[in-house]
Amino acid sequence: MTTGKMFTEKEAELLEEFILNRRDVRGNRFLDKAVEDEILERLIFVALNAPSVGFSQPWEFVIVKDPVIKEQIKQTFNEENNKASACFNDEKQQEYIRLKLEGIIEAPVNIAVFYKPSTGPVLGQTSMEEVGLYSVVCAIQNMWLMARALNIGMGWVSILDPEKVKKILHAPDSNKLVAYLCIGYVDKFSERPELEILHWEKRKEKEAVVFFDRYK
Ligand SMILES: Cc1cc2nc3c(=O)[nH]c(=O)nc-3n(C[C@H](O)[C@H](O)[C@H](O)COP(=O)(O)O)c2cc1C
């Protein structure tokens, strides 16, 4: 007999709905409307309740609202995005240039999420060092789902020079930037990923990625 809190099928379906309706939100969708501090508190609360290797909780968050700082971050996005377009060839490059891939200025709140490595050994992290970073990603996914449940949009920007972001935010040298998040109310939640709608990528079939017992 299982003890502890049990959920109903209806509740499980609701969780699936949050997962299926979560979207990456970019500057074309954010509204010029302040996000209440209570909302930010809830996003941080769920982040702090994410799983982490050895319960190390190796995360730190910088909540950015200052337009001057946002402009500085946008500058590194612009530089990195120009470099990024050169990675794609002709037709894809033209498509890439047209994509809106961030909402740094448009989103009223940005949150930079850092990995703070432990100074001593961490239970569970002794063989695969990267699991510390994975723990931070778990926290970010919690925030993303909670934001969606609160009808708040969130976008992940990774086209940035992490060292420049660290400098702008006065981050400790040993910290590693994991994500730069843009958060705000939106005019619309797309039903499907924008990159799918724009034919940049297709969703993979289950059969292509799931194997039984071993790879074929
Ligand atoms: C680690 C990570 C980094 C990402 N970086 C960016 C980014 O720099 N710019 C962007 O527009 N989207 C970024 N995304 C969002 C993805 O493009 C998006 O998740 C994907 O297209 C699927 O769309 P969906 O999140 O709406 O389902 C990132 C997502 C992840 C998980």
The ligand as an SDF file (V2000), in Angstrom:
LIG
                    3D

 31 33  0  0  0  0  0  0  0  0999 V2000
   18.9840   24.7670  -23.3730 C   0  0  0  0  0  0  0  0  0  0  0  0
   18.0580   25.5900  -24.2290 C   0  0  0  0  0  0  0  0  0  0  0  0
   18.5350   26.7340  -24.8410 C   0  0  0  0  0  0  0  0  0  0  0  0
   17.6940   27.5010  -25.6600 C   0  0  0  0  0  0  0  0  0  0  0  0
   18.1540   28.6620  -26.2350 N   0  0  0  0  0  0  0  0  0  0  0  0
   17.3320   29.4090  -27.0020 C   0  0  0  0  0  0  0  0  0  0  0  0
   17.7640   30.6370  -27.5900 C   0  0  0  0  0  0  0  0  0  0  0  0
   18.8870   31.0940  -27.4070 O   0  0  0  0  0  0  0  0  0  0  0  0
   16.8940   31.3160  -28.3530 N   0  0  0  0  0  0  0  0  0  0  0  0
   15.6270   30.8580  -28.5980 C   0  0  0  0  0  0  0  0  0  0  0  0
   14.8780   31.5170  -29.3150 O   0  0  0  0  0  0  0  0  0  0  0  0
   15.1840   29.7180  -28.0450 N   0  0  0  0  0  0  0  0  0  0  0  0
   16.0070   28.9990  -27.2430 C   0  0  0  0  0  0  0  0  0  0  0  0
   15.5400   27.8460  -26.6630 N   0  0  0  0  0  0  0  0  0  0  0  0
   14.1390   27.4460  -26.8750 C   0  0  0  0  0  0  0  0  0  0  0  0
   14.0110   26.3840  -27.9530 C   0  0  0  0  0  0  0  0  0  0  0  0
   14.2060   26.9570  -29.2080 O   0  0  0  0  0  0  0  0  0  0  0  0
   12.6080   25.7730  -27.8320 C   0  0  0  0  0  0  0  0  0  0  0  0
   12.5180   25.1130  -26.6080 O   0  0  0  0  0  0  0  0  0  0  0  0
   12.3180   24.8030  -28.9600 C   0  0  0  0  0  0  0  0  0  0  0  0
   12.2800   25.4750  -30.1810 O   0  0  0  0  0  0  0  0  0  0  0  0
   10.9870   24.0890  -28.7510 C   0  0  0  0  0  0  0  0  0  0  0  0
    9.9570   25.0190  -28.6010 O   0  0  0  0  0  0  0  0  0  0  0  0
    9.0480   25.0910  -27.2940 P   0  0  0  0  0  0  0  0  0  0  0  0
    9.9570   25.3330  -26.1230 O   0  0  0  0  0  0  0  0  0  0  0  0
    8.1000   26.2020  -27.5310 O   0  0  0  0  0  0  0  0  0  0  0  0
    8.3670   23.7550  -27.1620 O   0  0  0  0  0  0  0  0  0  0  0  0
   16.3550   27.0830  -25.8560 C   0  0  0  0  0  0  0  0  0  0  0  0
   15.8870   25.9280  -25.2160 C   0  0  0  0  0  0  0  0  0  0  0  0
   16.7180   25.1920  -24.4120 C   0  0  0  0  0  0  0  0  0  0  0  0
   16.1750   23.9670  -23.7220 C   0  0  0  0  0  0  0  0  0  0  0  0
  1  2  1  0
  2  3  1  0
  2 30  2  0
  3  4  2  0
  4  5  1  0
  4 28  1  0
  5  6  2  0
  6  7  1  0
  6 13  1  0
  7  8  2  0
  7  9  1  0
  9 10  1  0
 10 11  2  0
 10 12  1  0
 12 13  2  0
 13 14  1  0
 14 15  1  0
 14 28  1  0
 15 16  1  0
 16 17  1  0
 16 18  1  0
 18 19  1  0
 18 20  1  0
 20 21  1  0
 20 22  1  0
 22 23  1  0
 23 24  1  0
 24 25  2  0
 24 26  1  0
 24 27  1  0
 28 29  2  0
 29 30  1  0
 30 31  1  0
M  END
$$$$
